[in-house]
Amino acid sequence: MFELLNPAEIVSLMLSITVMIYALANLRELNDYMSNLLLVSFACILVGLIFSIMEKFYLPDILNLIEHTLFAIAAFLLALGCRHKILSNIRNGRDLT
């Protein structure tokens, strides 16, 4: 049963859980709009990785669809957060570097 699991997915999940714990521990510093978008984006990636592992055991077609939908939502939120950061820097007259 465990031979179905991809070691890269397990390592990705463990790293994602570690980073999520760190982000939640520092939640007080993450209080602006972009940080919230990035945190929700990362949560979508974390749940997508969980579904990626679960699809080996239960409902592979449905969980695969949900996994890829969550990854698409995460990419959209990441792009939206980066756009917000770039536009706020332009409005404030700061250099983008």
NORVEN-V567812 format. One record per pair of residues at least 12 apart in sequence whose C-alpha atoms are under 8 Angstrom apart, sorted by the first residue. I is the first residue (numbers start at 0). J is the second residue. If there is no record, write none. Layout:
I_J ; I_J
//
This chain:
3_55 ; 4_52 ; 4_55 ; 8_48 ; 8_51 ; 8_52 ; 9_52 ; 11_48 ; 12_45 ; 12_48 ; 12_49 ; 15_45 ; 16_45 ; 19_41 ; 19_42 ; 22_38 ; 32_80 ; 33_80 ; 33_81 ; 33_83 ; 33_84 ; 34_80 ; 36_76 ; 36_77 ; 36_79 ; 36_80 ; 37_76 ; 37_77 ; 37_80 ; 39_73 ; 39_76 ; 40_72 ; 40_73 ; 40_74 ; 40_76 ; 40_77 ; 41_73 ; 43_69 ; 43_70 ; 43_72 ; 43_73 ; 44_69 ; 44_70 ; 44_73 ; 46_66 ; 46_69 ; 47_65 ; 47_66 ; 47_67 ; 47_69 ; 47_70 ; 48_66 ; 50_62 ; 50_63 ; 50_65 ; 50_66 ; 51_63 ; 51_66
//
